Amino acid sequence: MLQVLALSDAEAKSCLERELRNLRQHPIMTRSYAEVLTENTEQLALMNNAPESWIGQSQKNGQQPVITSPELQAKVVVGPTFKEVAEAFLHEKTASEEWTGRTLKNRAAKVRNIVEMVGEDKVFTTLTSVEAIEIRDKIYRFPKNRGKMPNIRDKSLAQIFKMSPSDYDTIDATTANSFLSIFKQICEFAVPRFHDVNVTTGISPRKVPKAKRQRKRSFATLNTEHLTALLSAHHYREYEKRKKVVYTADKFWVPLIGMFSGARVGEILQLRVCDIIHSDQHECWYFDLNDNHEGNRLKTDNSRRWVPIHSSLLSLGFLDFVSSRGEGNEHLFNEVIYSGQEDDSNSFSRWFERTLRKEIGWSQERKETFHSLRHTFVDNLRRMTRLHDWEIAAVVGHLPSDDGLTTSRYGTHQLDLKRKQQIVESLDYGIELSGLSWLRYRRCFLD
């Protein structure tokens, strides 16, 4: 449905110029919109001279007249639809690689749902602040697991919102706030590209109780029993191959690197041989976690960092392993095809989550995952040493947050490699590693 406001000649010309300029800058806009806009230039210019029968009651009291003629409404468009603006917004996020992988997939789905709530054919410039508030209210009534629940999966959102809230479960406040954030971002993106006013100004998200926020984010912190179970897995302690098991170097080293560096699994899998560096100045080896290589991605700017290699890894033969992997840009773990995307389904992650976790008895329900190694690294440093949170954050590449892992002071301090080495070496899990051997693993399972 097309909706238009009456414009003076000058306003019509300004409108046309702006919209045509936007079309050139945002090719994602449909050709049909461009054609309609261009073909109706004269109609826009003549709007002030429309017959009296076309003028709505709002002309009284000196207000701008509103064109109500179905004939003219069918011909004139004063701006792109909400869907077209949302698509341009999503295109920009994708092209700039600000959203990638799982983030892109999840947020693109939210954009589609927001478009459905607003209406695909809603002309963006006709969206009002009152309607924006109505959209906000709908977001907090958005159905949970919409595509899975039998009573709602075949219904449109319009039909679902007519149901009683007690007839279906709604998303939690944290998820709803992320929906609202994207809706607000779309409206902010539109100014001044497609509109002069941000109709979501003043609309705020609901507060989420801190306990709920922490519960949603929390991965388990592992205790000594969990770590002992990991290092007692058969490939660390046995000498014979098991049937239907594919043995590769990453299965030995990646869990250990995660334990002793706090690095994310993706940061480890995309390491190159040239990223294992020795500092003559500080007399230590370190991981250079970066996005310099083609295909490498990091979660945040703070993820780009140097992390000293713990002496436990060196004593297990890590440098012998590195020297056997070639030179330069060769992948350290070349058996694993890792795309750099957050949701990358690589062979190591599948093996760890589906096979190893079951073998060692880690609980999926309690979120005892590879990422738990990172949390455990942080928590052990905090408990065992007198360190500021910002010092630990500099080692693990955290951003300032309110999750208890960092403080707002992080970012105002810089640590040299020597200090980072002291922090990493202060880590002591109290676990016996003498039974582990890279040379034995290689001889038994790889040679």
Summary of the structure (lengths in Angstrom):
residues: 447
radius of gyration: 28.8
end to end distance: 69.4
largest distance: 93.4
contacts: 1259
relative contact order: 0.09
helix: 51%
strand: 5%
